[in-house]
Amino acid sequence: MRASPGTSAARPWAVAIAMSAAAAIGVAARQPSAASVELNAVIDAGLVRPARGSAPTGDARATAAALLTRLQAIDASALSFDENVDRRFLQTILIGRLVSAPAGQPMGDAAYTRMLREQDLLPYDAASLWAFAHAEFDATVRQLESLARQIDPAKTWQQIANEVKADHPDALRMIEAHQQVVDKARAHIVAKDLMTLPWPETCTVVRRVPTAGNNPYYGSFSGATARPPGPDGTLRGEWQINPFDPSWDATKAHDYLVEHDWGVILVTAPHETYGGHHVQIMYQMHNPRRLRQSQSTSMFSEGWGLYNEQLFQETGFFPDEKIHLRQLQLRLWRIARVIYDSGLQTGRMTRDEAVALMIDRVGFLRWAAEDEVDSAIARPGYFIGYYMGYSEIMKMRDEYRRARGSAFTLKDFHDRLLAIGSMPPTLMRDALMHDAGR
């Protein structure tokens, strides 16, 4: 499972990273402008946050507002292209701190729209996002219905999805089953030449240890930043899966197994491991720009994960159309997140309506639907990053393909995008197209 660093000077990722590093060195070698000095000072101040679980010092909103005022006073014309991208990225971070609502309280239309336009840099207000999400949901249901007719005209898409969910690994070998698919996902990236793995690395599936408070019903991904490299420098990611407990009653055992089917494992492994979070996190660790190395947005990181689910469908990783249908069902879930995040935060939808949407239209079990909706309520704006980020990455890919013409490859697109950072899609697109001719 280890990748050796590439040696070819022509590799796009190497070119992109080397160019960024060279630019950073060039800036350091000359006397920085007053605008550059002030930008770095505001970045330093903006990166200072209270430790997790500790009481915040001072008024967080007042601090963010003061830093935003300083940032907006900087002469953007005196900054380099990359500095200006950093300036705009930091501005989105500070605005995010300003628009956040107290825990448990809805944001309201005005704050939600400001989040979309000024933090996520999306071309929507709350009402148009609500309408867009409904249209995308209905279009995806039509895709599911069409695919179901191809698989078995006598069955609905929900019936076929439930058949897929009934096919699961041996309950007591769930960790090993996940590792098997992770290894296949890595081999797929290499065989299809989809993206570069520049550093020695491993991604291991392990048993997740429960923590205090709410725990995800499936598991979680822990990137290479969460643990030191191995003795030989190997970067180590972990996909932490909740194990099966033989002491569970029949109902709980059934619920666990139908949510850990082969279909969801095949679709989710590319999202979490190769080439999703595991790969993206390693690139972010090596970003030469300090702000982009330390800061990330779900609008790209989770969008990138969902993009990889589609990428692996397009490049032949899934064994049959039933797994493709499961993939579309999981995408429908991510679109539903946009509906109920925008709905719950602006009063267009109640919690009960959101739970019903997940049960009746997406196919979740009640307890899983309730956990899912409550997670969204606790993290306004986070879960829209999956589908909205995915949608924007697909648009970027089309635009980059047109710009590169016959020189376009998926590997070049992926490597260049990953080397830029994890920022709102508008900033990712501007940086990508700025370098498109290089």
CORDA-V175562 format. One record per residue. N is the residue number from 0. PHI is phi in degrees with one decimal (NA if undefined). D_CENTER is the distance of its C-alpha to the mean C-alpha in Angstrom with 2 decimals. Layout:
<<N/PHI/D_CENTER> <N/PHI/D_CENTER>>
//
This chain:
<<0/NA/22.88> <1/-102.6/23.46> <2/-107.0/22.85> <3/-88.2/25.47> <4/-57.9/24.75> <5/-69.9/25.66> <6/-120.8/28.97> <7/-74.9/29.18> <8/-69.1/29.44> <9/-87.7/28.31> <10/-62.3/24.78> <11/-59.8/22.46> <12/-62.8/20.07> <13/-67.0/23.26> <14/-62.4/24.58> <15/-63.0/21.55> <16/-67.8/21.38> <17/-64.0/25.19> <18/-64.2/25.50> <19/-64.3/23.24> <20/-64.6/25.19> <21/-63.4/28.45> <22/-62.9/27.71> <23/-62.9/26.98> <24/-64.6/30.24> <25/-62.5/32.11> <26/-63.4/31.21> <27/-67.7/32.26> <28/-73.9/35.49> <29/-105.7/36.76> <30/-64.8/37.53> <31/-67.7/34.46> <32/-73.6/35.05> <33/-61.0/35.36> <34/-64.9/32.20> <35/-66.0/30.28> <36/-61.6/31.84> <37/-66.6/30.96> <38/-59.8/27.32> <39/-63.0/27.02> <40/-67.3/28.83> <41/-69.5/26.55> <42/-60.6/23.47> <43/-55.9/25.30> <44/-67.5/26.09> <45/-70.0/22.64> <46/-82.1/21.16> <47/-81.3/23.73> <48/-129.3/22.36> <49/-60.3/24.15> <50/-61.1/23.44> <51/-56.2/21.40> <52/89.3/23.98> <53/-93.0/26.59> <54/-72.4/28.26> <55/-66.4/27.12> <56/-94.5/29.83> <57/71.9/31.26> <58/-91.1/29.73> <59/-61.7/26.03> <60/-67.2/26.15> <61/-63.2/29.34> <62/-63.2/27.92> <63/-62.4/24.88> <64/-64.1/27.36> <65/-65.8/29.68> <66/-67.1/27.10> <67/-64.5/25.96> <68/-61.7/29.64> <69/-62.4/30.10> <70/-63.3/27.10> <71/-71.4/28.37> <72/-85.0/31.80> <73/-71.3/30.80> <74/-74.1/32.34> <75/-62.4/29.40> <76/-69.0/31.96> <77/-91.1/32.79> <78/-101.4/29.29> <79/-73.8/27.95> <80/-57.9/25.18> <81/-66.2/22.62> <82/-64.0/24.08> <83/-67.1/23.72> <84/-62.7/20.01> <85/-62.1/19.79> <86/-60.3/22.09> <87/-67.7/20.06> <88/-65.2/16.80> <89/-62.4/18.86> <90/-60.3/20.33> <91/-64.4/17.08> <92/-65.7/16.54> <93/-66.5/20.16> <94/-64.1/20.14> <95/-58.7/17.33> <96/-72.2/19.82> <97/-78.5/22.58> <98/-89.5/21.29> <99/-61.8/20.01> <100/-97.4/22.44> <101/-56.0/24.27> <102/-51.8/22.84> <103/86.3/23.63> <104/-101.8/24.81> <105/-64.8/23.38> <106/-75.1/22.51> <107/89.9/24.76> <108/-58.5/24.63> <109/-64.6/25.35> <110/-68.0/22.78> <111/-65.5/20.03> <112/-64.1/21.04> <113/-64.1/21.13> <114/-58.1/17.56> <115/-62.2/16.49> <116/-85.0/18.86> <117/-106.3/19.12> <118/-95.0/15.92> <119/-88.5/13.33> <120/57.4/16.04> <121/-99.0/15.89> <122/-87.0/19.31> <123/-130.3/19.66> <124/-105.0/21.60> <125/-59.5/21.26> <126/-68.3/23.74> <127/-72.1/22.45> <128/-67.9/18.85> <129/-56.0/20.55> <130/-67.3/22.60> <131/-59.8/19.86> <132/-63.3/17.85> <133/-63.1/21.15> <134/-64.4/22.00> <135/-67.2/18.78> <136/-61.8/19.33> <137/-63.5/22.93> <138/-65.3/22.26> <139/-71.6/19.98> <140/-60.5/22.76> <141/-64.3/25.18> <142/-61.6/23.26> <143/-61.7/23.35> <144/-64.5/27.04> <145/-64.3/27.87> <146/-66.2/26.30> <147/-61.8/28.09> <148/-63.4/31.36> <149/-69.0/30.96> <150/-75.4/30.40> <151/-159.9/33.11> <152/-60.4/34.75> <153/-86.3/36.21> <154/-124.3/32.97> <155/-79.1/30.27> <156/-66.0/26.62> <157/-65.4/26.33> <158/-64.0/29.19> <159/-67.9/27.66> <160/-61.6/24.30> <161/-66.6/26.41> <162/-64.6/28.28> <163/-62.2/25.17> <164/-67.1/24.17> <165/-79.5/27.72> <166/-101.2/27.29> <167/-132.9/25.81> <168/-67.0/26.55> <169/-55.4/29.40> <170/-56.1/28.48> <171/-88.1/29.70> <172/-124.1/27.90> <173/-65.5/24.38> <174/-63.5/23.04> <175/-63.3/24.92> <176/-65.1/23.64> <177/-62.3/19.98> <178/-62.8/21.02> <179/-58.2/22.88> <180/-72.6/19.91> <181/-59.4/17.78> <182/-62.6/20.80> <183/-66.2/21.08> <184/-64.2/17.52> <185/-64.5/18.41> <186/-61.6/21.71> <187/-66.2/20.24> <188/-58.1/18.29> <189/-69.5/21.62> <190/-64.4/23.85> <191/-91.6/22.07> <192/54.4/21.54> <193/-86.7/17.93> <194/-164.3/16.83> <195/-90.5/18.61> <196/-109.4/18.36> <197/-74.6/20.54> <198/-119.8/21.04> <199/-59.7/22.71> <200/-156.9/20.12> <201/-139.6/19.91> <202/-135.7/17.46> <203/-115.6/19.48> <204/-90.4/19.22> <205/-132.4/21.12> <206/-70.4/22.42> <207/-82.3/20.56> <208/-92.6/23.03> <209/-59.2/23.12> <210/-118.7/22.95> <211/-65.4/24.78> <212/84.3/23.57> <213/-69.0/21.07> <214/-121.7/19.38> <215/-61.6/16.59> <216/-70.1/18.65> <217/-99.3/16.82> <218/159.2/15.60> <219/-157.8/12.84> <220/-104.4/11.47> <221/-121.3/13.34> <222/-76.2/12.74> <223/-65.6/15.78> <224/-72.5/16.08> <225/-85.2/17.26> <226/-150.8/20.42> <227/-67.8/22.92> <228/-61.0/23.21> <229/-66.0/25.86> <230/-56.1/29.44> <231/-96.2/28.97> <232/90.2/25.81> <233/-65.9/23.43> <234/-81.6/19.84> <235/-125.7/18.99> <236/-98.0/15.78> <237/-134.5/16.29> <238/-98.4/14.95> <239/-97.6/16.98> <240/-109.5/18.39> <241/-66.9/20.84> <242/-79.2/24.11> <243/-74.3/26.67> <244/-112.6/29.63> <245/-61.6/32.97> <246/-81.7/34.51> <247/-62.7/32.45> <248/-75.0/34.49> <249/-61.5/34.24> <250/-66.0/32.05> <251/-67.0/29.36> <252/-62.9/29.54> <253/-61.8/29.16> <254/-60.1/26.15> <255/-63.2/24.40> <256/-68.1/25.32> <257/-74.1/24.32> <258/-101.7/20.74> <259/-130.0/20.73> <260/-79.0/22.15> <261/-59.5/21.98> <262/-61.5/20.04> <263/-67.6/17.07> <264/-66.5/17.25> <265/-64.2/17.42> <266/-81.3/14.44> <267/-81.6/12.17> <268/-56.4/13.28> <269/-61.9/11.69> <270/-67.4/8.19> <271/-84.5/9.04> <272/-116.9/11.60> <273/-101.4/12.95> <274/-105.2/11.46> <275/-85.5/7.82> <276/-58.7/7.08> <277/-56.7/10.86> <278/-73.1/11.48> <279/-60.7/8.99> <280/-64.6/10.33> <281/-64.2/13.78> <282/-64.0/13.71> <283/-63.9/12.74> <284/-57.6/15.60> <285/-102.5/17.92> <286/-67.1/17.23> <287/-73.0/20.81> <288/-96.7/20.04> <289/-57.8/20.13> <290/-62.8/18.04> <291/-74.1/15.09> <292/-71.8/15.57> <293/-100.3/15.50> <294/-120.8/13.15> <295/-147.2/9.47> <296/-128.1/7.82> <297/-63.3/5.04> <298/-62.6/6.36> <299/-104.5/5.25> <300/-61.9/2.87> <301/-78.1/1.07> <302/-62.0/4.07> <303/-64.4/4.76> <304/-60.7/4.69> <305/-67.4/6.70> <306/-57.2/8.48> <307/-66.9/9.69> <308/-60.5/11.21> <309/-68.6/13.11> <310/-58.2/13.99> <311/-71.2/15.56> <312/-67.0/17.44> <313/-63.7/18.75> <314/-102.0/19.89> <315/84.2/21.75> <316/-77.1/20.02> <317/-78.5/20.71> <318/-74.3/24.42> <319/-159.2/25.46> <320/-72.2/24.86> <321/-65.7/24.63> <322/-70.3/21.34> <323/-59.5/20.28> <324/-62.6/21.30> <325/-62.3/19.28> <326/-60.4/16.15> <327/-65.1/17.13> <328/-62.8/17.79> <329/-68.7/14.33> <330/-69.0/13.09> <331/-57.2/15.89> <332/-57.4/14.55> <333/-68.1/11.30> <334/-69.8/13.83> <335/-57.5/16.03> <336/-60.2/13.56> <337/-66.1/14.07> <338/-61.4/17.76> <339/-82.2/18.27> <340/-67.6/16.23> <341/-66.8/18.24> <342/-72.3/21.25> <343/-67.7/21.44> <344/-79.0/20.92> <345/-122.5/23.60> <346/80.7/26.11> <347/-82.5/25.64> <348/-149.5/24.82> <349/-96.7/25.98> <350/-60.0/24.38> <351/-61.3/26.76> <352/-67.6/25.81> <353/-65.6/22.09> <354/-62.3/23.02> <355/-62.8/25.39> <356/-58.4/22.84> <357/-66.9/20.69> <358/-77.8/23.91> <359/-80.9/25.92> <360/-106.0/23.58> <361/-102.5/20.54> <362/100.8/22.56> <363/-81.4/21.32> <364/-67.9/23.98> <365/-57.7/25.14> <366/-63.1/24.17> <367/-69.8/20.59> <368/-63.6/20.45> <369/-65.8/21.93> <370/-60.4/19.58> <371/-63.3/16.56> <372/-67.0/18.22> <373/-64.9/19.39> <374/-64.5/15.98> <375/-66.4/14.99> <376/-61.4/18.35> <377/-75.4/17.79> <378/-132.5/14.56> <379/-55.1/15.31> <380/86.3/12.77> <381/-69.3/9.66> <382/-75.8/9.21> <383/-71.3/9.96> <384/-61.6/6.68> <385/-60.8/5.72> <386/-78.7/9.02> <387/-67.2/9.97> <388/-64.4/7.34> <389/-56.8/8.20> <390/-59.5/11.74> <391/-69.9/11.96> <392/-64.6/10.88> <393/-62.2/13.55> <394/-64.4/15.96> <395/-59.5/15.49> <396/-62.0/16.27> <397/-63.1/19.34> <398/-66.4/20.52> <399/-66.8/20.19> <400/-60.9/22.03> <401/-64.1/24.77> <402/-67.8/25.12> <403/-86.3/25.41> <404/60.8/27.59> <405/-68.0/28.98> <406/-82.9/27.26> <407/-68.0/23.77> <408/-138.3/22.02> <409/-60.2/18.55> <410/-62.0/18.74> <411/-61.6/19.76> <412/-60.1/17.01> <413/-65.4/14.24> <414/-64.9/16.11> <415/-66.1/16.82> <416/-64.1/13.37> <417/-63.7/12.06> <418/-70.5/15.27> <419/-73.4/14.79> <420/143.3/12.10> <421/-135.4/8.89> <422/-123.1/10.65> <423/-53.1/11.10> <424/-54.2/11.48> <425/-59.7/15.23> <426/-70.2/15.53> <427/-61.2/13.56> <428/-65.3/15.91> <429/-61.7/18.94> <430/-68.9/18.53> <431/-62.5/17.92> <432/-72.8/20.96> <433/-61.2/22.99> <434/-99.2/22.93> <435/-61.0/23.16> <436/-88.5/26.88> <437/-88.0/26.90>>
//
